[in-house]
Amino acid sequence: NNNNNNNNNNGDDANWGPILEDAILAATYAPNHRRTEPWRFHLLGKESIQRVCELNSKLVAAKKGQAAGDKKLKRWLAMPGWLVVTCVRSQDNGDNNNNNMENPTSAAREDYAACCCAVQNLCLSLHARGLGTKWTTGPVNFHPEFASAVGFSGEDEYVVGTIWFGTPASGPIKAPTKRLGVEDVLTRHN
């Protein structure tokens, strides 16, 4: 889920406004079968970033000790830009199968896929404008306190992921090394 593995530069986010808005516009052109446009984008400010980082630090400390939690807090607070992408929960309209991710034709499954496409469009757009990104889906994203830490309703939306973005500290963005070539992933059928 990395478009760039080094975006830890605390750059000037004042320059991100138009770039980020263009990227969100690109994201909204993602395919979505029923034209539900289920994606929502939450740009975090200093206070919400602090709350999320403290929640994550608490979770890490509970599992790996306070030193690990403190180290994670410091690292996460250094991330320059934070955008949480959520998916609006599908309405069941009396059809309980519509919200079942196991049902391959459910609105819930199609909406999640659409949001994933939107995230890809977003990251590609940011990359094209020279910003690095990382799409993270760590445990904190799905913790019951995460929605309130960010500031959205966990009853109406669920998390697709958090996108960290910023000016790469290491210069121009390089494509990640691929393990599989096209010949490894493409099967031709008669």
C-alpha positions as CSV (number, residue, x, y, z in Angstrom):
1,N,0.0,0.0,0.0
2,N,3.0,2.3,-0.4
3,N,3.3,4.8,-3.2
4,N,6.3,6.1,-1.4
5,N,8.1,4.8,1.6
6,N,9.5,8.0,2.9
7,N,7.2,11.0,3.4
8,N,8.3,11.9,6.9
9,N,9.2,15.5,6.0
10,N,7.1,18.1,7.9
11,G,6.7,20.3,4.9
12,D,4.5,23.3,4.5
13,D,1.0,22.1,4.3
14,A,-0.3,25.5,3.1
15,N,0.9,24.4,-0.4
16,W,-1.1,21.2,-0.2
17,G,-4.6,22.8,-0.4
18,P,-5.1,23.0,-4.1
19,I,-3.1,19.8,-4.8
20,L,-5.1,17.8,-2.2
21,E,-8.4,19.2,-3.5
22,D,-7.4,18.1,-7.1
23,A,-6.5,14.7,-5.8
24,I,-9.8,14.3,-4.0
25,L,-11.6,15.4,-7.2
26,A,-9.6,12.7,-9.0
27,A,-10.7,10.2,-6.3
28,T,-14.3,11.0,-6.9
29,Y,-14.1,9.8,-10.5
30,A,-13.5,6.3,-9.3
31,P,-15.9,3.7,-10.7
32,N,-18.9,3.0,-8.5
33,H,-21.5,0.6,-9.9
34,R,-24.6,2.1,-8.4
35,R,-23.3,5.7,-8.4
36,T,-23.5,5.7,-4.7
37,E,-20.3,7.8,-4.3
38,P,-19.7,6.3,-0.9
39,W,-16.3,7.8,-0.2
40,R,-15.7,10.5,2.4
41,F,-12.4,12.2,3.1
42,H,-11.5,13.6,6.5
43,L,-8.5,15.9,6.5
44,L,-7.0,15.9,10.0
45,G,-5.7,18.9,11.8
46,K,-3.3,19.1,14.7
47,E,-5.8,18.2,17.4
48,S,-7.3,15.2,15.6
49,I,-3.8,14.0,14.6
50,Q,-2.8,14.3,18.3
51,R,-5.8,12.3,19.4
52,V,-5.2,9.5,16.8
53,C,-1.5,9.3,17.6
54,E,-2.2,9.1,21.3
55,L,-4.8,6.4,20.8
56,N,-2.3,4.4,18.6
57,S,0.4,4.9,21.2
58,K,-1.9,3.5,23.9
59,L,-2.7,0.4,21.8
60,V,1.0,-0.2,21.0
61,A,2.0,0.3,24.6
62,A,-0.6,-2.2,25.8
63,K,0.8,-4.8,23.4
64,K,4.6,-4.0,23.3
65,G,5.3,-1.8,26.4
66,Q,5.4,1.9,27.1
67,A,8.8,2.5,25.3
68,A,7.4,1.1,22.1
69,G,4.2,3.2,22.5
70,D,6.3,6.3,23.0
71,K,8.5,5.6,20.0
72,K,5.4,5.1,17.8
73,L,3.9,8.3,19.1
74,K,6.9,10.3,18.1
75,R,7.1,8.7,14.7
76,W,3.4,9.2,13.9
77,L,3.4,12.8,15.0
78,A,6.2,13.4,12.4
79,M,3.8,12.4,9.6
80,P,3.0,15.7,7.7
81,G,-0.4,15.1,6.2
82,W,-3.3,12.9,7.3
83,L,-6.4,12.1,5.4
84,V,-8.8,9.4,6.6
85,V,-10.9,7.8,3.9
86,T,-14.2,6.3,5.0
87,C,-17.1,4.6,3.3
88,V,-20.7,5.5,3.9
89,R,-22.5,2.4,5.2
90,S,-24.8,1.0,2.6
91,Q,-28.5,1.1,3.4
92,D,-30.1,-2.3,3.5
93,N,-33.5,-1.1,2.1
94,G,-35.1,-4.1,3.8
95,D,-32.5,-6.5,2.1
96,N,-30.1,-7.7,4.8
97,N,-27.9,-9.2,2.0
98,N,-27.2,-5.7,0.7
99,N,-24.9,-5.0,3.6
100,N,-23.2,-8.4,3.6
101,M,-19.6,-8.1,2.3
102,E,-19.7,-11.9,1.7
103,N,-22.4,-11.3,-0.9
104,P,-20.4,-10.5,-4.1
105,T,-23.2,-8.3,-5.5
106,S,-24.0,-6.4,-2.3
107,A,-23.9,-2.6,-2.3
108,A,-21.6,-2.9,0.7
109,R,-19.0,-4.8,-1.2
110,E,-19.3,-2.6,-4.3
111,D,-19.0,0.5,-2.2
112,Y,-15.9,-0.7,-0.4
113,A,-14.3,-1.6,-3.8
114,A,-15.3,1.9,-5.1
115,C,-13.6,3.5,-2.1
116,C,-10.4,1.5,-2.7
117,C,-10.4,2.7,-6.3
118,A,-10.9,6.2,-5.0
119,V,-7.9,5.9,-2.8
120,Q,-5.8,4.7,-5.7
121,N,-6.9,7.7,-7.8
122,L,-6.1,10.0,-4.9
123,C,-2.6,8.5,-4.3
124,L,-1.8,8.6,-8.0
125,S,-2.9,12.2,-8.3
126,L,-0.8,13.2,-5.3
127,H,2.2,11.3,-6.7
128,A,1.8,13.0,-10.0
129,R,2.1,16.3,-8.2
130,G,5.3,15.3,-6.3
131,L,3.8,14.2,-3.0
132,G,4.6,10.9,-1.4
133,T,1.8,8.8,0.1
134,K,1.3,5.8,2.3
135,W,-2.1,4.0,2.7
136,T,-2.2,2.5,6.2
137,T,-4.8,0.2,7.6
138,G,-3.3,-0.6,11.0
139,P,-5.4,-1.7,14.0
140,V,-5.9,1.9,15.3
141,N,-8.1,2.6,12.2
142,F,-10.6,0.0,13.4
143,H,-10.6,0.7,17.1
144,P,-13.9,1.8,18.6
145,E,-12.5,5.2,19.7
146,F,-10.9,6.0,16.3
147,A,-14.0,7.6,14.7
148,S,-14.5,10.0,17.6
149,A,-10.8,10.8,17.7
150,V,-11.0,11.8,14.0
151,G,-14.4,13.4,14.3
152,F,-16.8,11.3,12.2
153,S,-19.8,9.1,13.0
154,G,-18.7,5.5,13.2
155,E,-22.4,4.5,12.9
156,D,-22.7,6.1,9.4
157,E,-19.2,5.5,8.0
158,Y,-16.4,3.0,8.4
159,V,-12.7,3.4,7.7
160,V,-11.1,2.3,4.5
161,G,-7.7,3.6,5.5
162,T,-5.6,6.5,6.5
163,I,-3.4,8.2,3.9
164,W,-0.3,9.9,5.1
165,F,1.0,12.3,2.5
166,G,3.7,14.9,2.2
167,T,6.8,16.1,0.4
168,P,9.3,13.2,0.2
169,A,12.3,13.7,2.5
170,S,14.5,11.8,0.1
171,G,13.8,13.7,-3.1
172,P,11.9,12.5,-6.2
173,I,9.5,9.7,-5.7
174,K,10.7,6.3,-7.0
175,A,8.3,3.5,-8.0
176,P,8.3,0.7,-5.5
177,T,10.2,-2.5,-6.5
178,K,7.8,-5.0,-7.8
179,R,8.2,-8.7,-7.0
180,L,6.0,-10.0,-9.8
181,G,6.2,-9.1,-13.4
182,V,3.3,-8.9,-15.9
183,E,4.1,-12.4,-17.0
184,D,3.6,-13.6,-13.4
185,V,0.1,-12.0,-13.0
186,L,-1.4,-12.2,-16.5
187,T,-3.1,-15.4,-17.7
188,R,-4.1,-15.5,-21.3
189,H,-7.2,-17.5,-22.1
190,N,-8.5,-18.7,-25.5
